[in-house]
Each structure stands twice: as C-alpha cells, then as structure tokens.
Amino acid sequence: MLLIDKYAYINRLKDVHPMEKMVFTALLLLFSLTVRDQLISLITFIVMSAFIIFGAKIPWRYYVKLLLLPSFFLLTSLLAILVSFAGPTSALPPHIFALSFTRFQLFIGVASVAVAKQLFFVVLASISALYFLILTTSVQAICYVLYKWRIPPLFVELCEMTYRFIFIFLENTQKIYIAQQSRLGYQSPRQWLRSVGLLVSALFIEVLQRSTELTSAMLSRGYDPSNTTPLYFEEQWQFRKRNWLGIAVIFGAIVAVYVGGRQW
C-alpha cells in the first residue's frame, strides 16, 4: 500500500463525511482558481495545510515531501514564463533584467514576474487543496461522492480502474527492477539506459495486456456501465451540522477578505 493511500485510511479526519470534505475542497479550490488573487491563494494554502497537519495529523515532514514532488514542473513552467527573447534591435518592454547577445536579447519583464507570482500562488493553493482531499479521503469514498453528484458512471469506473492499475504498475515495476538489478543491469550509464528502456517497454506491454484481459472478462459477464450500482453504504458516515457551519464560516471569511481587498 502506498503511504499516501495509507494515511487516507488512518488519519484523524477519516470518519468525516466525504461529501463534506469534497465540498470544502471544491469551494476553496474553485474560488482560488477563479479569482487568481495571491492573498486568497496564500490563505487557501495556509488553511488547507493547517487541516492536513493539525486536523488530520499528517506528519509535516511527509507533507513537505509531497509539496516538493510537483516542484520540478512548477519551476520549469515559471522559468518559461519569466524568460523572454527579443530581436537584437527590438525595444524591450519594462524589465528587471536583460542580457544582449549577437542575434537576440534575453530579458525578464515586469509583467512576466507578475504572471509568474500569480501562477506560483495559485498552483500552491491548488496542490494543497488536492492533497487535503487525497490524504484524508479514500478513493472509495471519493467515488461514492462522485456517484452522488450524478457523475457519469463510466467516468467513475475509469477512475476506479486507473487507481487499481497504479498498484499493478508499481508491483510489476518493482519485480522487473529487482530482476534487472540482480543481473547487474544498472552497473554503468549505458546499461542503466538500456535497462530503463526495457523496463518501460515491458511495463507498457504488461499493463496493456492486463487491461485487455480485464475488459474481456467484464464484457463476458454482461458488464454495462449505465447500470452500475455502487457498493457503498451511506451509513458509514454521518453529516454533522458543525462541519457544515465550519465550512460556511471559513469560505465566507475568505470571500470577505477578497471583497474587502478589492474595495481597498
């Protein structure tokens, strides 16, 4: 079991109704993405991080490691936004840094810095909101809420199957990697590159074969996604008025901060 999946079952908020957690996540996430305000994004990140660390009792070291996972993609995106190029004789817009070469000019514009800052805070808020959901809610509970929200059953079934294939993918990866390592497949850079290529190709063939076999087995048993009935029991969770009140208070306070900031 993945550690992130383990925490979804043993955290302090596991007994909270998944509908409440998903509504809370959706409200803050959508509002942050809509307004794209740096202060609102920062507040969303702080609120979600507080619920993860102090509410769900997720170790802060592990949470920081999770935040570092998408940092490479975020930094490369910010770099692409910050750095701009122009012709050797072109007039540069307002900028904070410029470097001239023979055939082009490299510069960092003021507008690019503003866009990069906005993107950084919005992505940070979005990541924290999604981490709150996946660290406190199991996949089965999320799918239960998706059924309740009348999401097409086929989409929910695909989510569940994808989740299942992640574990199959990781298990096969570990087996192939151990077999290659026992045969000294990673002793040199050339062998490492060859072994990784074989590993990826073997995994692709294995996953494709498993998915084909699973589809054939389901169809042979009369599988029809339009008539799928979720095997979840609503009695596992109970709605609590104080949770809904807390969601309303937190979301209302964030909206009030945004409206107050706009007026000033």
HELIX and SHEET records of a PDB file:
HELIX    1   1 LEU A    3  ILE A   10  1                                   8    
HELIX    2   2 PRO A   18  VAL A   35  1                                  18    
HELIX    3   3 GLN A   38  ALA A   50  1                                  13    
HELIX    4   4 PHE A   51  GLY A   55  3                                   5    
HELIX    5   5 TRP A   60  LEU A   68  1                                   9    
HELIX    6   6 SER A   71  LEU A   82  1                                  12    
HELIX    7   7 VAL A  110  THR A  136  1                                  27    
HELIX    8   8 VAL A  139  LYS A  148  1                                  10    
HELIX    9   9 PRO A  153  SER A  182  1                                  30    
HELIX   10  10 PRO A  189  SER A  220  1                                  32    
HELIX   11  11 PRO A  225  ASN A  227  5                                   3    
HELIX   12  12 GLU A  234  GLN A  236  5                                   3    
HELIX   13  13 LYS A  241  GLN A  263  1                                  23    
SHEET    1   A 3 VAL A  83  ALA A  86  0                                        
SHEET    2   A 3 GLN A 105  GLY A 109 -1                                        
SHEET    3   A 3 HIS A  95  SER A 100 -1                                        
END                                                                             
